[in-house]
Amino acid sequence: MIADIMPRKRFKLLRRFIHFNGNYQFNNSPDRFYKIRPLFEMLRKQCLQIPSTHKNSVDEVMVAYKGTRAGTLRQYIANKPDKWGFKLFCRASSSGIIHDLLLYQGASTFFNVPLTEEEQMLPLGAKIVTTLSKTITEPELSVVFCDNYFTSFDLIQILHTNLGVKCIGTVRPNGMGGATLITDKELIKKGRGAFDFRSAEGVLAVKWFDNKCQPSKQRMWDHAYKKCQACIKGWSTIIFFSTSSVASAETLHPKTFHSKMCVMTTWDTCHFTLTTGADVSSVQRECQGGNVRSAKCFCV
């Protein structure tokens, strides 16, 4: 369309001098993106108007930029397709559409976000999930999925208490909230399907082990273990939009935490125990066919 309206040199000239905000708007503001803030807020407003499903995922997104004039705003993340660029934190639904965004700019990231004293004490990842979850239209019916960079015991408590949003995700050892689970070596000795869990204050921490990774979704479905495998199928419809393909077996280590499969399995196990009142042995029989790796998860 642009090529039909103006020549290439004219387009480059306009692009060179284009401005979205006047420099007089700066006024010692902590906003490091003030030059594009009106454009960004317009984009965010349009994203918020899109109807969302009840299943949401929070993660970081890189906007590719290989220039050298952005200073420390230009970030580097090794495991991203676009390793250099501007970092954003986004909340997307299972439809694959982004519904809320937050520009990362270091210490002043939350300069225009009202946070309570309780929220200010949270680490960066938990603050991001809390901020992006505040714009969910039906919080009592919604669940937020996130990886171990964001998840912690305090985050899950605050989301459920203040917003009514349920949360589930993999968690690092320092975010367990004091819950002590058996070690990886003990789980390996018990064999595939072995698990351990702790429950307190409405939060369930689960850790389980499988000695084999199944990179194909189709091979995971087995009617003999329908309850556990159904959650794996559910995972592909909830979170799979965030990746282009299933991770291959070669990219996974037997002792690593595999967030993609463990999130949905934990969710299914938690609700199975709460709704049926089944004991531990019953849950273990249901999940003997679970093809997930050793992982620690929280869910409400």
N, C-alpha and C positions, 0 to 999 in steps of 0.2 A: 504494500500500500504506500509506504513512504517513497519507494523508488518511482512510483507513478506521479508523485506530487512534486518532488524536488530532486535536483541532482545530488550526487554523492558529496561533493565539496560543500554544498549548502547545508546538508544535514550535519556534517562534521563541524561546521562553524557554529551552528545552533547548539549542538551538543557541548561544545567547548564552553559556551557562556551561559548555559542553562542554570537557573537557581530556583530552589524550592522554598527558600527562607532567606530573609535579609540578615546581613551580619549584625544589624542593630538589635536584632532579637536576642543576641547572645547574653548581654548584661550579666556577665560572670555566672551564668547558669552552669550547674554541674552536668548538664546534658551534653555529652560529647558527640551526639548525633544530631545536634540542633539544626544543622543545615538540611537534613532530610526528614526531620521529625514530622512536619505536616503531611508529607507523602506517606510515611510509615503509618501514622495514625489513621489516615484515610483508608489504607489497605487493611489495617487491623479492624476498623469499624465494619468494613464489608465482610470480613471473615466471621465476625461475631454474629452477623445476621443470617448466616447459613445454618439451617437446622442441623442439629447434631444427634448422633445416636447416644445410647446410654453407656457405651464402652469407649473409653478414652485412653490415649497413650501420651505420655510426656517424655520428650527426648530433645537432644540438641541437634541443630541443623546448621550446616556450613553453607554460606553464600560465597561462591568462589570469587577470589580476588587475589591476583598475583602482583599487584602494584606495590610500591614502596612508600607511599605518601600517607598511609593511614596510621602510622606509628604503632602503638600497642593495641589498637583496635583490631589490627590484623592478627588473627590467631592461627595456631598450627595444631592440628589433631591428626595423629599418625594413622589411625584406623578408619578415617573417613575417605570416601572416594575423592572429594575435593579437600585436600589436606590444608591448603592455605585459603584464608578468607575471613569473613565476618561471621561471628557465632551468634546464633539465635536459639532460643528455647521455645519450643512449640507444643501446643496441645492439639492432637489430631484424633478423630474418631475412627471407628471401624469402617466407615465409608471411604477412608483414605483422604479426607479433606482436612486441612488445617483450619482450626476455629479460633485460635488465639496465639499471639506471638509476644516475645519479650526479647529486646535487643540486649546483648551482653556488652557491658562497657566497664567492667572492673568494679571498683568499690561503689561507684555511683549508679549501678544497674537499677536499683530500686528507688531512685531519687523522687519519682512521681507516683510511687505505690504506697498507699497507707498501710502500715503494718502495726499490729499490736505488739506490746512488750514481749508476749510469749512467742510471737512469730519472729521477732528480731533476734531472739536467742538461738534460733534454728541455724544450722549450717546452710551454705549457699544452695545446695541441691534441694533441700526441704523447703526453703523459701520460694524457690521457683515453682515447685509443684503446688504449693499453697496459693501462690499468686495466680497461676493459670487455672486453678480449680475454682476460683471465686466467680468466674464467668460462666460456669456450667449452668444451664437453664433449669434442669431438674436434678439437683444434687442428691436428693434422697433415693433416686432410682439409678444413679450413675456409679460407675466404678472406674478408677484410674489405675492404669498399669504403668510401671516404671522399673528401671534397672537399678543395680546396686549403687550407682552414683547418687541417686536421690533417696532411696528407701531407708527409713529408720523407724524405730519404735515410736519416737516422739511425733514424727510426721503422721503416722497412721492414727495416733490418738487425736491429734489436732484436727485432721481432716474429718474424722468421724464425729468429734464433739462439736466443733465450730461450724462445719459446713454440712454435715450429714453425708459426706462422700465416702464410699468404701475405697480401699486401696489395697493393691497386691503387687508384690515385686520381689525380686531377689535382693538379698541384703548382705553386707559385709560383716565380718565378725565384730567390728567395733560398733555396729548399729543394732545389735541383738537386744539391747535393753536389759541385759543381765541374764537372759535365757541361756542355759548351758545345755547343749546337745552333744550326743556321742560323737566321737571323732570319725574321720573318714576311714581310718584303718579298721575300726570296729564295724563300720557299715560294710566294708569290702569283705570282711570275714563272714558276715551273715549272708552275703550273696545278693543277687539282683532282686529288687523289690523291697529290700530292707529299708526301714525308715525310723525316724524318731521325731517326737514333737513335744512342745510345751505350750500351755495355754494360760493366759492371765489377762485380766482386765479387758476381756472381749477380743484379744488379739491372739492369733494362733501362729506359732513358729514351727515350720515343718522342714525336715531335712531327710532326703532319701537318696538312694544310689541305684544305678543301673550300669552294668559292665559292658554295655554295647550301645553304640549310637546308630540310629536308623535315619539316614539322610532322606529317605523317601517317605512322603506322607502316606501314600497308598499302602505301603507295607506295614504301617503301624496299625491299621484297622483290623481288628480281629473280634468276631462275635463272641468268642469265649471270654473276653475281657471287655465287654461292651462299655461298662460304666467308666472305666479308666480311659479306654481308647476314644470314647465320645468327647472327652475333654481335649484330647489332642486334636481332634477334628475341629472342635470349637476354637482352639487356639489359632488355627490357620485362618479362620474367618474373622477373628478379632484383631490380631496383631500382625498377620502376615503381610498386610499392605505396606508395612514399613521397610520390607526388604524385597529384593528382586528375585531371590532364589533361596532355597533351603541350604543351610551351611553343609558342606560336604564332611564326610567322616574324617578326612585328613586334617581338617582345620581345628578339630576338637581334641583336647587332652583328657584322659580318663579322670583326672582329679580336678578339672576346672569346673566352674559353675556355668551351667548352660541356661540362660534366662528364658530363651524362647519356649522350651518345652515345660520347664518347671513351673512357670507362672500358672498356666491353665491346669496342670495336674494338681497343684496346691489348692487352687480355687475349687476344683471338683471334689477333692478329698475333704476339704473343710466343710462344704455344704452337705456332702454325703453323711458325715458323722453327725452334724447338727440336726439334720432332718430325719434321719433314721434311728439315731441313738445307738448306732452300731459300736461294738467294742473295737479295740485295736486289732485283734486278730481278724475280725471281719473286714476291716478296711484294708489290711495287708493282703487278704485273699483277693479283694477287688482290684488291687493295684499291682499284682504280680506281673502283669504284662506291660506295665508302664515303661516306655522307652525314653527315659530322661536321665540326666546325669546327676551326680551328687550336688545338691543345692540346698540353700537355706532361703525360706520365703516367709513373708508375713501376709496375713489377710485378716480382714474384719468380717 
